[in-house]
Amino acid sequence: MRGVYVPLLCMCVSLVLRCAISQVPEEIDTYMECTDGYQWDFQTEHCRDINECETIPEACKGEMKCFNHYGGYLCLPRSASVIPASAPETPNPPEGHLPDEVTEPYNSCPLGYESHRGRCVDIDECEQDQHDCQPSQQCLNSQGGFACQCPEGYRKVGTECIDIDECRYRYCQHRCVNVPGSFSCQCEPGFQLAGNNRSCIDVNECDMGAPCQQRCTNTYGTFVCRCDQGYELGPDGFACRDIDECSFSSFLCQFQCVNEPGRFSCMCPAGYQLQRTRLCQDVNECETGTHNCTEGQTCVNTNGGYRCVNNSRCKDPYVQVSNRCVCPVNKPACRDLPLSIVHRYMSMTSDRSVPSDIFQIQTTSIYPGAHNAFRIRSGDDSSDFYIRQINNISAMLVLAQSVTGPKEYVLDLEMVSINPIMNYQTSSVLRLSIYVGPYTF
């Protein structure tokens, strides 16, 4: 080896690297050795730069990036920029000793950029597939770099995308169901999702065809079926069934209760009419003219009916005088008989409480100094009654036994008048016909 070509290199390395070749070879000869950072290329018989970034395993450690340059390499932070002071020039060694032309152009632009016509242009790592994003991630190019974005509903932990459990943040008013990459809100029965898909609003089931048979009442979160008056809600809570009001009480109607769908009605027996929806009142056929008594008869109203009695009721030896039967004193048969008989009629209900005052007797005239006494002279089952004298001119007929009709009594109530001064005694009879009706009303 006759001569050695030693190119003189001047370098300044920080965030900016500048390099220039300042000396040319003085001698041209056969050259087979190269300086550090170059190697001999037998094919071209020139020295060629060694790309240490490719030949040295892990040339740079950690977050440092390897930058190759003529005769060496640099380990710089990824954010560092390498900008040449001027365009690199190829040394001009003596003939036969020139180093080989650099086959890989030197990138003097910052990381993430490439030189294009003297300008540093951003590299689209996403388009050139020079990124390390996961298949599920989206590559977003940026000036000098790129970013890996996770799909909505995921967050990036390291290089992986982890599902976000949105339910942990109480996004839903009622229930939250987490699904990969998203979540859904659900409402309790009786509610539906609002327009924001998170809040729950009450559902008016009554407007949505609630299965209530009669009436529906909406409540917060549910509904209630109700029934019309006279019905009750069935075991299923939807259907309504009729209430048999008549089975609850025997006092709803005075006589008879008739159940009807949703209601009940009261009925009265013949001869009565309904009053105030439940009471039965006797119809006075004698006043209404709904009887069949003749002109020679008198209509007597009874509880639930009427009687037609003959106007001529006097029997011998009595004769009709006005509205009474009088026994003439000139008839021998009248000596031991009451002077007069007056007919009266009354009606009463069955099962009256006893003792019960039912009829008052009162004389219409009295002789001075006379003493009057009242008694039951005769009659059917007269033991069911007794006389209670009130004073000298009046007395009360009292019912002593409870009586159930229909039944009829005829009682002769006698008033005896005694005048001790004149040694005079006379009597008169009130013949009372009592008609006991078949009912307690």
C-alpha positions in Angstrom: 0.0 0.0 0.0 1.6 3.1 -1.2 -0.5 5.8 0.2 -3.5 6.3 2.6 -6.4 8.4 1.9 -7.8 9.9 5.0 -10.7 12.1 4.5 -11.0 14.8 6.9 -14.5 15.0 8.4 -15.7 17.9 10.6 -18.9 17.3 12.7 -21.0 19.2 15.2 -23.8 17.2 16.9 -26.5 18.5 19.1 -30.1 18.9 17.9 -28.4 20.0 14.6 -25.8 18.0 12.6 -23.6 19.6 10.0 -21.1 17.8 7.9 -18.7 18.8 5.1 -15.7 17.4 3.4 -12.9 20.0 3.3 -9.9 18.3 1.8 -9.3 16.4 -1.4 -6.9 13.6 -1.9 -3.4 14.4 -3.1 -2.5 11.1 -4.6 -4.2 8.6 -6.9 -3.3 4.9 -6.3 -4.8 1.6 -5.7 -6.8 1.7 -2.5 -8.0 -1.3 -0.5 -8.5 0.1 3.0 -11.1 2.5 4.3 -11.4 4.6 7.4 -13.8 3.7 10.3 -17.3 3.8 9.2 -16.6 2.7 5.7 -15.9 -0.6 4.0 -14.3 -1.5 0.7 -16.6 -2.5 -2.1 -14.6 -4.9 -4.4 -17.2 -4.6 -7.1 -17.0 -0.9 -7.4 -13.5 -0.7 -5.9 -14.6 2.2 -3.8 -15.2 2.8 0.0 -18.9 2.6 0.9 -20.5 4.0 4.0 -21.6 1.3 6.6 -25.2 1.7 7.8 -24.6 0.9 11.5 -28.4 1.4 12.2 -29.0 -1.8 10.2 -25.8 -3.8 11.0 -25.5 -3.3 14.7 -28.3 -5.0 16.7 -30.0 -2.4 19.0 -27.5 0.3 18.1 -29.6 2.7 20.2 -31.2 1.8 23.5 -34.4 2.9 25.1 -36.4 5.7 23.5 -33.4 6.8 21.3 -33.5 6.5 17.6 -30.6 5.6 15.4 -29.6 8.1 12.6 -27.0 6.9 10.1 -24.6 9.3 8.5 -21.3 9.2 6.6 -18.7 7.2 8.6 -20.9 6.7 11.7 -24.3 7.0 13.4 -26.0 9.0 16.0 -28.4 8.0 18.8 -30.8 10.9 19.3 -34.2 11.4 20.9 -37.1 10.7 18.7 -38.1 14.3 18.8 -34.6 15.5 17.7 -34.1 17.0 14.2 -31.0 16.5 12.0 -30.6 19.4 9.5 -27.5 19.7 7.3 -25.8 23.0 7.0 -25.6 22.5 3.3 -26.2 19.8 0.8 -23.7 17.0 1.4 -20.9 16.9 -1.1 -19.1 13.8 -2.2 -15.3 14.0 -1.4 -13.1 14.2 -4.4 -10.2 11.8 -3.6 -7.4 11.0 -6.0 -8.2 8.9 -9.0 -8.5 5.3 -7.9 -8.9 6.3 -4.2 -12.4 7.9 -4.4 -14.9 6.5 -1.9 -17.9 4.9 -3.4 -21.0 7.1 -4.0 -23.5 6.9 -1.2 -26.3 4.6 -2.4 -28.8 5.6 0.3 -29.5 9.3 0.4 -29.2 10.9 3.8 -32.5 12.1 5.4 -31.8 15.4 7.0 -35.4 16.0 8.0 -36.8 15.5 11.5 -38.4 12.3 12.5 -41.8 11.9 10.8 -40.7 14.0 7.8 -38.9 13.2 4.5 -37.0 15.4 2.1 -38.8 16.2 -1.1 -37.3 18.7 -3.5 -35.4 20.5 -0.8 -38.3 20.6 1.6 -39.3 18.4 4.6 -42.7 16.9 4.0 -44.7 15.1 6.6 -44.8 11.3 6.3 -48.3 9.9 6.4 -47.5 6.8 8.5 -51.1 5.7 8.3 -51.3 5.6 4.5 -47.8 4.1 4.2 -48.6 1.5 6.8 -45.7 2.7 9.0 -47.7 2.6 12.2 -48.1 0.1 15.0 -51.8 0.6 15.7 -53.8 -2.4 16.6 -56.3 -3.8 14.0 -59.2 -2.5 16.2 -57.6 1.0 16.4 -57.8 3.9 14.0 -54.6 5.5 12.8 -54.7 9.3 12.8 -51.9 11.0 11.0 -50.4 14.2 12.4 -47.6 16.5 11.6 -44.4 14.5 12.2 -46.1 11.5 13.7 -49.4 9.6 14.2 -51.7 8.5 16.9 -53.7 5.3 17.5 -57.3 6.1 18.4 -59.6 3.5 20.1 -63.2 3.1 18.9 -65.9 4.9 20.9 -66.6 3.2 24.1 -63.0 2.1 24.6 -60.0 3.7 26.3 -56.4 3.2 25.5 -54.2 1.5 28.2 -50.7 1.1 26.8 -51.1 -0.1 23.3 -54.4 -1.9 24.0 -58.0 -0.7 23.9 -60.0 -1.5 27.0 -63.8 -1.4 27.1 -65.2 1.5 29.2 -67.8 0.3 31.7 -70.1 3.3 31.3 -72.4 1.8 34.0 -69.9 2.7 36.6 -70.6 6.4 36.0 -74.4 6.1 36.6 -75.3 7.2 33.1 -78.7 5.6 33.4 -81.6 6.6 35.7 -82.8 3.0 36.4 -80.7 0.1 35.0 -77.6 0.1 32.9 -76.4 -2.8 30.8 -72.7 -2.6 29.7 -71.8 -4.1 26.3 -68.4 -4.1 24.5 -67.8 -0.5 23.4 -71.1 0.8 24.5 -74.0 0.5 27.0 -77.7 0.6 27.0 -80.2 1.9 29.6 -83.2 0.0 30.6 -86.2 1.1 32.6 -88.2 -0.7 35.3 -91.7 -2.0 34.3 -94.1 0.9 34.0 -91.5 3.2 32.6 -90.0 3.9 29.2 -86.8 5.6 28.0 -86.9 9.3 27.4 -85.6 11.0 24.3 -82.1 11.2 25.8 -82.0 7.3 26.1 -81.0 7.6 29.7 -83.9 9.0 31.8 -87.0 7.0 32.5 -90.5 8.5 32.2 -93.8 7.0 33.4 -95.9 5.1 31.0 -99.6 5.8 30.9 -100.7 2.2 30.6 -104.4 3.4 30.5 -103.7 5.1 27.1 -101.8 2.0 25.9 -104.6 -0.6 26.2 -104.3 -1.7 29.8 -106.5 -4.8 30.3 -108.9 -3.2 32.7 -112.5 -4.3 32.2 -114.1 -1.1 33.4 -112.0 1.8 34.6 -108.2 2.3 34.6 -106.3 4.7 36.8 -102.7 5.5 35.9 -100.2 5.7 38.8 -96.4 6.3 38.9 -94.8 3.3 37.4 -97.9 1.2 37.1 -101.7 1.3 36.9 -104.7 0.3 38.9 -108.0 -1.2 37.6 -111.2 0.0 39.2 -114.8 -1.0 38.9 -118.0 0.9 38.6 -120.3 1.1 41.6 -122.0 -2.2 42.2 -119.0 -4.2 41.0 -115.8 -5.5 42.7 -112.4 -6.3 41.3 -111.8 -10.0 40.6 -108.8 -12.0 41.7 -106.8 -11.2 38.5 -107.0 -7.5 39.3 -108.5 -6.7 35.9 -112.0 -8.1 35.6 -115.0 -6.8 37.5 -117.7 -9.0 38.9 -121.1 -8.0 40.1 -121.6 -7.5 43.8 -124.7 -9.2 45.2 -125.7 -6.5 47.5 -128.7 -8.5 48.7 -126.5 -11.1 50.2 -124.7 -8.6 52.5 -127.7 -7.3 54.5 -131.3 -8.1 55.0 -132.0 -4.5 55.8 -131.3 -3.1 52.4 -134.9 -3.4 51.4 -138.0 -3.4 53.7 -139.6 -6.3 51.8 -137.5 -7.9 49.1 -134.1 -7.2 47.6 -133.5 -8.0 43.9 -129.9 -8.2 42.7 -129.2 -6.7 39.3 -125.9 -6.3 37.3 -124.1 -3.5 39.1 -127.0 -2.6 41.3 -129.9 -3.8 43.3 -133.6 -2.8 43.6 -136.2 -3.2 46.2 -139.7 -4.7 45.6 -142.9 -4.4 47.6 -145.8 -6.8 47.9 -149.1 -6.2 46.3 -151.0 -3.3 47.9 -147.8 -1.4 48.7 -145.7 1.1 46.7 -141.9 1.8 46.9 -140.9 4.9 48.8 -137.3 6.3 49.0 -136.0 3.3 47.0 -136.2 0.8 49.8 -139.3 1.4 51.9 -142.8 0.0 51.3 -145.8 2.2 51.9 -149.4 0.9 51.9 -151.5 2.0 49.0 -154.8 3.5 50.2 -157.1 2.0 47.6 -160.1 3.8 49.1 -158.5 7.2 48.4 -157.0 6.3 45.0 -160.3 4.8 43.8 -158.6 1.5 42.9 -161.2 -0.6 44.9 -164.3 -2.4 43.7 -166.8 -1.5 46.6 -170.4 -0.7 45.5 -172.4 2.3 46.4 -174.1 0.5 49.3 -170.7 -0.3 50.8 -168.0 1.6 52.5 -164.3 1.1 51.5 -162.1 0.4 54.5 -158.4 0.6 53.8 -156.2 -2.1 55.4 -152.4 -2.8 55.4 -151.8 -4.1 51.9 -155.5 -4.1 50.8 -159.0 -2.9 51.6 -162.4 -4.2 52.8 -165.9 -3.4 51.5 -168.4 -3.2 54.4 -172.1 -2.8 54.1 -173.5 0.5 55.1 -176.6 -1.3 56.7 -174.9 -3.1 59.6 -177.6 -2.9 62.3 -179.2 -6.1 63.4 -182.6 -6.5 65.2 -183.5 -5.1 67.7 -181.2 -2.3 66.6 -182.2 0.2 64.0 -180.1 2.5 61.9 -180.0 6.0 63.1 -177.5 8.2 61.2 -174.1 6.4 61.5 -175.0 4.3 64.5 -177.3 1.4 65.5 -179.7 2.3 68.3 -181.8 0.0 70.4 -185.2 1.7 71.1 -186.0 1.7 74.8 -189.6 0.8 74.0 -188.5 -2.6 72.8 -188.4 -5.2 75.6 -185.3 -6.8 74.0 -183.3 -3.7 74.4 -183.6 -3.7 78.2 -180.4 -5.7 78.8 -178.6 -4.4 75.7 -176.3 -1.4 75.2 -178.2 1.7 74.1 -176.2 2.1 70.9 -173.5 0.5 68.8 -171.0 2.5 66.7 -168.8 0.7 64.1 -165.2 1.6 63.8 -162.4 0.0 61.7 -158.6 0.0 62.1 -155.6 -1.7 60.5 -152.3 -2.5 62.1 -149.0 -4.3 61.2 -147.8 -7.7 62.3 -145.4 -8.4 65.1 -145.8 -5.1 66.9 -143.9 -4.7 70.1 -146.1 -5.1 73.2 -147.6 -3.7 75.2 -148.7 -1.3 72.5 -151.4 1.4 72.6 -153.5 0.9 69.5 -156.9 2.6 69.9 -158.3 5.4 72.2 -161.9 5.4 73.3 -163.6 8.7 74.3 -167.2 9.5 75.2 -168.8 12.4 73.3 -171.2 13.4 76.1 -171.4 13.0 79.9 -174.0 13.6 82.5 -173.1 15.7 85.4 -172.1 13.6 88.3 -172.0 10.4 86.2 -169.1 7.9 86.5 -167.9 6.2 83.4 -166.2 2.8 83.1 -164.7 1.1 80.1 -164.3 -2.6 79.4 -164.1 -5.2 76.6 -167.6 -6.6 76.5 -166.9 -9.3 74.0 -164.8 -10.2 71.0 -162.6 -12.6 69.2 -159.5 -13.6 71.2 -160.1 -10.6 73.4 -157.4 -12.0 75.8 -154.9 -10.4 73.3 -156.0 -7.0 74.5 -156.9 -5.1 77.6 -158.4 -1.6 78.5 -156.4 1.0 80.3 -158.6 3.8 81.5 -157.1 7.2 81.2 -159.7 9.4 82.9 -163.5 9.6 83.4 -164.1 10.2 79.7 -161.4 8.2 77.9 -159.6 4.9 77.8 -156.9 3.2 75.7 -157.1 -0.2 74.0 -153.7 -2.0 74.6 -152.3 -4.9 72.6 -151.1 -7.4 75.1 -149.7 -10.1 72.8 -147.6 -9.9 69.7 -149.8 -10.7 66.7 -148.8 -12.0 63.3 -151.2 -11.4 60.4 -153.1 -11.7 58.3 -155.7 -11.8 61.1 -159.0 -10.0 62.0 -160.5 -9.1 65.3 -163.9 -7.8 66.2 -164.1 -6.3 69.7 -167.0 -4.7 71.5 -165.6 -1.9 73.7 -168.3 -0.9 76.2 -168.5 2.3 78.1 -170.8 2.1 81.1 -172.1 5.4 82.6 -173.5 5.3 86.2 -175.2 8.3 87.8 -175.6 7.4 91.5 -177.6 10.6 92.2 -180.2 9.8 89.7 -179.8 6.1 90.1 -179.3 5.9 86.4 -177.1 3.5 84.4 -176.6 3.3 80.6 -174.0 1.9 78.2 -172.9 2.2 74.6 -170.6 0.0 72.6 -167.9 0.8 70.0 -167.6 -2.3 67.8 -164.0 -2.2 66.6 -162.9 -4.3 63.6 -159.1 -4.7 63.6 -157.3 -5.9 60.5 -153.8 -7.2 61.1 -151.7 -7.0 57.9 -149.3 -9.8 56.9 -146.1 -7.7 57.1 -144.4 -5.6 59.7 -144.9 -2.5 57.6 
